[in-house]
Amino acid sequence: MRRLKRGLAMAFMLCMMILCITPVQAQENAQQTEESAGQTEESAQQTEENVQQAKQTEENVQQAGQTAENMQLTDLAKLLSETEAQEIEQLLAEMEERTGWDLMALTTDDAGGEDATSYVESWFDKYTSQDDGVICAIDMDNREIVVRAFGEAMYYITDKRTERILDAGYDEISEEKYAATLRAMLEEVDNAYRTEDAGKNYLYDEDTGKVIRHPRKKSITLSEILIALGMAVFAGGATIFGIFGKYRLKFGGYKYPIEKNGRVDLTTKEDRLVNSFVTRRHIPKPQNSGGGGSRSTIHTGSGGRSSSGGSRKF
């Protein structure tokens, strides 16, 4: 009987312990479940952020790939339709083929705090593949149209040509015809390449006051040398045979008797200095205007490269 009571008492105590432990364990499990849910939510948020970053990276890669392949036209301000962009890209490709320069067109609505000229110069410095080229741009942030020429193109985009380019663009930008603005400016650049005599033009560095002539080298080709040599031989031979034919002379057949027919008269003449006068006059040095031709005013940008061109507010 005593054993039965003890057994019942132990069973009762065991049940009580189980009943006390079970809520605590359940609470711990609930807390763990809640923590796991929180971690799952954080993981989901992190995954979503990673997906967004991956998309952005993919867009950047695609944009970088497009930039590496073709930076002729960049429409950051979204001012052009797809058809207009294709037409301008075609024009740029034709001009590059004809000139051998890098030709670029740019639109932007955020110059990053820079003035229009500095922004455009920095853009060309960053994405160009050679020293010679021209960039035409529409800056909606600073409300300016810009043209800048680099390298050899500076001798073509003179101060007068710059005004023509800006005039052409201003007529169109005033009516918010953005594609027509870029097209008109680029066509004036092309016209400058076709008609300007770059060898006669010169650069004026507004930072130093230095005048720089075109470094065009004059060279003679082999064909030109041979043609000139042939013409010289022909002219010399014709002259010699003409003389012999006129006087009907034969080699070794006639000698002129200089001892018989020659005569020498020697006279003495003496000059005496009576007086002398010295006149001094100041002759001013001519102003160095570059020696003719049209002037291109240049300056050095933040990237260390010189460029000509200008900008105009709209």
C-alpha positions as a Python dict, from the first residue, in 0.01 Angstrom:
ca = {
    (1, 'M'): (0, 0, 0),
    (2, 'R'): (281, 236, 88),
    (3, 'R'): (458, 146, -237),
    (4, 'L'): (143, 224, -431),
    (5, 'K'): (112, 563, -263),
    (6, 'R'): (477, 641, -336),
    (7, 'G'): (430, 536, -699),
    (8, 'L'): (125, 759, -733),
    (9, 'A'): (307, 1048, -569),
    (10, 'M'): (603, 1012, -802),
    (11, 'A'): (374, 988, -1104),
    (12, 'F'): (191, 1301, -992),
    (13, 'M'): (518, 1490, -947),
    (14, 'L'): (641, 1372, -1286),
    (15, 'C'): (320, 1494, -1452),
    (16, 'M'): (354, 1829, -1282),
    (17, 'M'): (712, 1863, -1400),
    (18, 'I'): (610, 1776, -1755),
    (19, 'L'): (328, 2030, -1743),
    (20, 'C'): (567, 2299, -1616),
    (21, 'I'): (841, 2223, -1865),
    (22, 'T'): (614, 2202, -2171),
    (23, 'P'): (502, 2572, -2173),
    (24, 'V'): (860, 2686, -2121),
    (25, 'Q'): (977, 2471, -2411),
    (26, 'A'): (686, 2587, -2621),
    (27, 'Q'): (770, 2948, -2543),
    (28, 'E'): (1132, 2890, -2636),
    (29, 'N'): (1024, 2722, -2956),
    (30, 'A'): (794, 3013, -3031),
    (31, 'Q'): (1075, 3259, -2973),
    (32, 'Q'): (1303, 3057, -3196),
    (33, 'T'): (1033, 3041, -3458),
    (34, 'E'): (981, 3418, -3436),
    (35, 'E'): (1356, 3479, -3460),
    (36, 'S'): (1374, 3247, -3759),
    (37, 'A'): (1087, 3433, -3922),
    (38, 'G'): (1267, 3763, -3860),
    (39, 'Q'): (1584, 3624, -4008),
    (40, 'T'): (1387, 3493, -4304),
    (41, 'E'): (1234, 3838, -4356),
    (42, 'E'): (1575, 4003, -4334),
    (43, 'S'): (1713, 3745, -4578),
    (44, 'A'): (1425, 3819, -4812),
    (45, 'Q'): (1496, 4193, -4792),
    (46, 'Q'): (1866, 4130, -4847),
    (47, 'T'): (1785, 3906, -5142),
    (48, 'E'): (1562, 4176, -5290),
    (49, 'E'): (1839, 4433, -5248),
    (50, 'N'): (2085, 4194, -5410),
    (51, 'V'): (1847, 4145, -5701),
    (52, 'Q'): (1813, 4522, -5744),
    (53, 'Q'): (2189, 4562, -5727),
    (54, 'A'): (2231, 4285, -5982),
    (55, 'K'): (1984, 4457, -6214),
    (56, 'Q'): (2165, 4787, -6172),
    (57, 'T'): (2498, 4617, -6234),
    (58, 'E'): (2359, 4453, -6545),
    (59, 'E'): (2231, 4790, -6669),
    (60, 'N'): (2568, 4947, -6596),
    (61, 'V'): (2746, 4665, -6777),
    (62, 'Q'): (2514, 4701, -7074),
    (63, 'Q'): (2561, 5077, -7073),
    (64, 'A'): (2937, 5034, -7039),
    (65, 'G'): (2935, 4788, -7326),
    (66, 'Q'): (2739, 5031, -7537),
    (67, 'T'): (2976, 5309, -7435),
    (68, 'A'): (3281, 5104, -7528),
    (69, 'E'): (3136, 5010, -7865),
    (70, 'N'): (2977, 5339, -7966),
    (71, 'M'): (3005, 5668, -7785),
    (72, 'Q'): (2913, 5874, -8089),
    (73, 'L'): (2572, 5971, -7948),
    (74, 'T'): (2477, 5983, -7581),
    (75, 'D'): (2127, 6108, -7500),
    (76, 'L'): (2134, 6136, -7121),
    (77, 'A'): (1855, 6398, -7121),
    (78, 'K'): (1626, 6170, -7326),
    (79, 'L'): (1554, 6441, -7583),
    (80, 'L'): (1563, 6223, -7895),
    (81, 'S'): (1333, 5960, -8036),
    (82, 'E'): (1474, 5630, -8152),
    (83, 'T'): (1447, 5734, -8517),
    (84, 'E'): (1614, 6070, -8452),
    (85, 'A'): (1897, 5900, -8264),
    (86, 'Q'): (1958, 5660, -8553),
    (87, 'E'): (1972, 5948, -8803),
    (88, 'I'): (2227, 6140, -8595),
    (89, 'E'): (2437, 5826, -8541),
    (90, 'Q'): (2442, 5772, -8916),
    (91, 'L'): (2554, 6131, -8972),
    (92, 'L'): (2829, 6095, -8712),
    (93, 'A'): (2952, 5771, -8869),
    (94, 'E'): (2972, 5931, -9214),
    (95, 'M'): (3161, 6231, -9075),
    (96, 'E'): (3408, 6009, -8889),
    (97, 'E'): (3474, 5813, -9207),
    (98, 'R'): (3537, 6134, -9400),
    (99, 'T'): (3747, 6323, -9143),
    (100, 'G'): (3923, 6051, -8947),
    (101, 'W'): (3824, 6232, -8625),
    (102, 'D'): (3619, 6124, -8326),
    (103, 'L'): (3277, 6290, -8366),
    (104, 'M'): (3039, 6299, -8068),
    (105, 'A'): (2694, 6434, -7986),
    (106, 'L'): (2574, 6466, -7626),
    (107, 'T'): (2263, 6573, -7434),
    (108, 'T'): (2250, 6604, -7057),
    (109, 'D'): (2017, 6740, -6792),
    (110, 'D'): (2269, 6716, -6507),
    (111, 'A'): (2613, 6874, -6544),
    (112, 'G'): (2711, 6777, -6191),
    (113, 'G'): (2773, 7136, -6083),
    (114, 'E'): (3013, 7207, -6372),
    (115, 'D'): (2968, 7475, -6632),
    (116, 'A'): (2864, 7354, -6976),
    (117, 'T'): (3206, 7392, -7140),
    (118, 'S'): (3396, 7207, -6865),
    (119, 'Y'): (3140, 6926, -6859),
    (120, 'V'): (3158, 6873, -7235),
    (121, 'E'): (3539, 6887, -7240),
    (122, 'S'): (3557, 6631, -6958),
    (123, 'W'): (3313, 6404, -7140),
    (124, 'F'): (3523, 6408, -7458),
    (125, 'D'): (3842, 6348, -7258),
    (126, 'K'): (3683, 6050, -7084),
    (127, 'Y'): (3538, 5871, -7383),
    (128, 'T'): (3752, 5966, -7682),
    (129, 'S'): (3993, 5719, -7838),
    (130, 'Q'): (4219, 5970, -8015),
    (131, 'D'): (4342, 6328, -8003),
    (132, 'D'): (4147, 6475, -8295),
    (133, 'G'): (3774, 6531, -8280),
    (134, 'V'): (3468, 6748, -8223),
    (135, 'I'): (3178, 6724, -7978),
    (136, 'C'): (2845, 6906, -8007),
    (137, 'A'): (2624, 6911, -7699),
    (138, 'I'): (2294, 7030, -7554),
    (139, 'D'): (2320, 7105, -7182),
    (140, 'M'): (1967, 7134, -7038),
    (141, 'D'): (2108, 7191, -6689),
    (142, 'N'): (2301, 7507, -6778),
    (143, 'R'): (2070, 7581, -7075),
    (144, 'E'): (2356, 7603, -7326),
    (145, 'I'): (2457, 7457, -7658),
    (146, 'V'): (2829, 7378, -7687),
    (147, 'V'): (3082, 7288, -7954),
    (148, 'R'): (3442, 7197, -7871),
    (149, 'A'): (3717, 7091, -8114),
    (150, 'F'): (4037, 6906, -8024),
    (151, 'G'): (4367, 6831, -8197),
    (152, 'E'): (4375, 6891, -8571),
    (153, 'A'): (4007, 6990, -8568),
    (154, 'M'): (4099, 7312, -8384),
    (155, 'Y'): (4244, 7449, -8710),
    (156, 'Y'): (3907, 7394, -8879),
    (157, 'I'): (3674, 7512, -8601),
    (158, 'T'): (3791, 7873, -8599),
    (159, 'D'): (3625, 8157, -8410),
    (160, 'K'): (3417, 8247, -8717),
    (161, 'R'): (3318, 7886, -8772),
    (162, 'T'): (3222, 7853, -8408),
    (163, 'E'): (2975, 8138, -8444),
    (164, 'R'): (2824, 7975, -8752),
    (165, 'I'): (2786, 7645, -8570),
    (166, 'L'): (2620, 7810, -8271),
    (167, 'D'): (2398, 8020, -8497),
    (168, 'A'): (2277, 7705, -8672),
    (169, 'G'): (2205, 7531, -8342),
    (170, 'Y'): (2042, 7832, -8178),
    (171, 'D'): (1780, 7867, -8450),
    (172, 'E'): (1661, 7512, -8378),
    (173, 'I'): (1702, 7497, -8000),
    (174, 'S'): (1487, 7807, -7967),
    (175, 'E'): (1198, 7601, -8103),
    (176, 'E'): (1288, 7300, -7885),
    (177, 'K'): (1386, 7096, -8189),
    (178, 'Y'): (1664, 6903, -8019),
    (179, 'A'): (1748, 6654, -8293),
    (180, 'A'): (1750, 6932, -8551),
    (181, 'T'): (1981, 7132, -8323),
    (182, 'L'): (2245, 6860, -8313),
    (183, 'R'): (2206, 6788, -8683),
    (184, 'A'): (2248, 7155, -8780),
    (185, 'M'): (2558, 7194, -8562),
    (186, 'L'): (2718, 6877, -8697),
    (187, 'E'): (2647, 6976, -9057),
    (188, 'E'): (2826, 7308, -8997),
    (189, 'V'): (3122, 7115, -8854),
    (190, 'D'): (3124, 6901, -9169),
    (191, 'N'): (3106, 7214, -9384),
    (192, 'A'): (3406, 7358, -9198),
    (193, 'Y'): (3608, 7043, -9272),
    (194, 'R'): (3517, 7059, -9640),
    (195, 'T'): (3588, 7427, -9700),
    (196, 'E'): (3844, 7554, -9446),
    (197, 'D'): (4211, 7579, -9547),
    (198, 'A'): (4356, 7457, -9218),
    (199, 'G'): (4713, 7516, -9332),
    (200, 'K'): (4653, 7892, -9338),
    (201, 'N'): (4474, 7909, -9003),
    (202, 'Y'): (4638, 7949, -8666),
    (203, 'L'): (4567, 7900, -8296),
    (204, 'Y'): (4572, 8171, -8033),
    (205, 'D'): (4619, 8041, -7679),
    (206, 'E'): (4424, 8278, -7455),
    (207, 'D'): (4603, 8138, -7148),
    (208, 'T'): (4956, 8217, -7269),
    (209, 'G'): (4907, 8456, -7562),
    (210, 'K'): (5102, 8218, -7785),
    (211, 'V'): (5029, 8190, -8158),
    (212, 'I'): (5058, 7839, -8305),
    (213, 'R'): (5075, 7772, -8677),
    (214, 'H'): (4946, 7455, -8838),
    (215, 'P'): (5213, 7180, -8813),
    (216, 'R'): (5148, 7056, -9164),
    (217, 'K'): (5462, 6896, -9307),
    (218, 'K'): (5550, 6951, -9672),
    (219, 'S'): (5680, 6630, -9824),
    (220, 'I'): (5782, 6530, -10179),
    (221, 'T'): (5678, 6191, -10307),
    (222, 'L'): (5898, 5963, -10517),
    (223, 'S'): (5684, 6017, -10825),
    (224, 'E'): (5720, 6394, -10788),
    (225, 'I'): (6099, 6357, -10762),
    (226, 'L'): (6115, 6143, -11077),
    (227, 'I'): (5892, 6382, -11271),
    (228, 'A'): (6101, 6682, -11166),
    (229, 'L'): (6425, 6501, -11256),
    (230, 'G'): (6290, 6405, -11597),
    (231, 'M'): (6179, 6760, -11669),
    (232, 'A'): (6522, 6892, -11565),
    (233, 'V'): (6707, 6648, -11793),
    (234, 'F'): (6477, 6731, -12081),
    (235, 'A'): (6513, 7108, -12032),
    (236, 'G'): (6891, 7088, -11998),
    (237, 'G'): (6929, 6866, -12305),
    (238, 'A'): (6704, 7087, -12512),
    (239, 'T'): (6908, 7393, -12416),
    (240, 'I'): (7242, 7232, -12503),
    (241, 'F'): (7129, 7097, -12837),
    (242, 'G'): (6965, 7429, -12915),
    (243, 'I'): (7293, 7616, -12866),
    (244, 'F'): (7489, 7369, -13075),
    (245, 'G'): (7231, 7383, -13348),
    (246, 'K'): (7222, 7761, -13353),
    (247, 'Y'): (7596, 7807, -13389),
    (248, 'R'): (7646, 7488, -13588),
    (249, 'L'): (7937, 7384, -13374),
    (250, 'K'): (8094, 7042, -13371),
    (251, 'F'): (8294, 6886, -13096),
    (252, 'G'): (8666, 6960, -13158),
    (253, 'G'): (8601, 7120, -13500),
    (254, 'Y'): (8651, 7486, -13407),
    (255, 'K'): (8872, 7688, -13174),
    (256, 'Y'): (8842, 8055, -13103),
    (257, 'P'): (9180, 8238, -13143),
    (258, 'I'): (9170, 8433, -12821),
    (259, 'E'): (9540, 8545, -12852),
    (260, 'K'): (9467, 8710, -13186),
    (261, 'N'): (9124, 8854, -13126),
    (262, 'G'): (9133, 8917, -12754),
    (263, 'R'): (9218, 9254, -12596),
    (264, 'V'): (9238, 9374, -12235),
    (265, 'D'): (9216, 9740, -12130),
    (266, 'L'): (9303, 9825, -11769),
    (267, 'T'): (9211, 10161, -11621),
    (268, 'T'): (9260, 10305, -11277),
    (269, 'K'): (8970, 10462, -11090),
    (270, 'E'): (8982, 10604, -10740),
    (271, 'D'): (8680, 10702, -10524),
    (272, 'R'): (8722, 10963, -10249),
    (273, 'L'): (8485, 10993, -9952),
    (274, 'V'): (8376, 11353, -9918),
    (275, 'N'): (8119, 11330, -9640),
    (276, 'S'): (7883, 11082, -9478),
    (277, 'F'): (7539, 11108, -9317),
    (278, 'V'): (7367, 10862, -9083),
    (279, 'T'): (6990, 10868, -9044),
    (280, 'R'): (6817, 10669, -8769),
    (281, 'R'): (6447, 10589, -8769),
    (282, 'H'): (6251, 10372, -8532),
    (283, 'I'): (6064, 10098, -8716),
    (284, 'P'): (5798, 9939, -8492),
    (285, 'K'): (5777, 9562, -8492),
    (286, 'P'): (5468, 9429, -8662),
    (287, 'Q'): (5207, 9274, -8439),
    (288, 'N'): (5208, 8896, -8456),
    (289, 'S'): (4865, 8819, -8591),
    (290, 'G'): (4948, 8467, -8695),
    (291, 'G'): (5059, 8549, -9049),
    (292, 'G'): (4714, 8553, -9206),
    (293, 'G'): (4435, 8299, -9210),
    (294, 'S'): (4155, 8262, -8957),
    (295, 'R'): (4208, 8245, -8582),
    (296, 'S'): (4098, 7975, -8341),
    (297, 'T'): (4099, 8088, -7979),
    (298, 'I'): (4193, 7794, -7760),
    (299, 'H'): (4231, 7724, -7390),
    (300, 'T'): (4345, 7433, -7176),
    (301, 'G'): (4071, 7243, -6995),
    (302, 'S'): (4077, 7062, -6663),
    (303, 'G'): (4198, 6746, -6834),
    (304, 'G'): (4507, 6923, -6968),
    (305, 'R'): (4393, 6922, -7331),
    (306, 'S'): (4354, 7229, -7549),
    (307, 'S'): (4034, 7292, -7744),
    (308, 'S'): (3865, 7558, -7952),
    (309, 'G'): (3495, 7634, -7983),
    (310, 'G'): (3233, 7805, -7771),
    (311, 'S'): (2888, 7794, -7616),
    (312, 'R'): (2567, 7995, -7616),
    (313, 'K'): (2277, 8027, -7373),
    (314, 'F'): (1924, 7948, -7486),
}
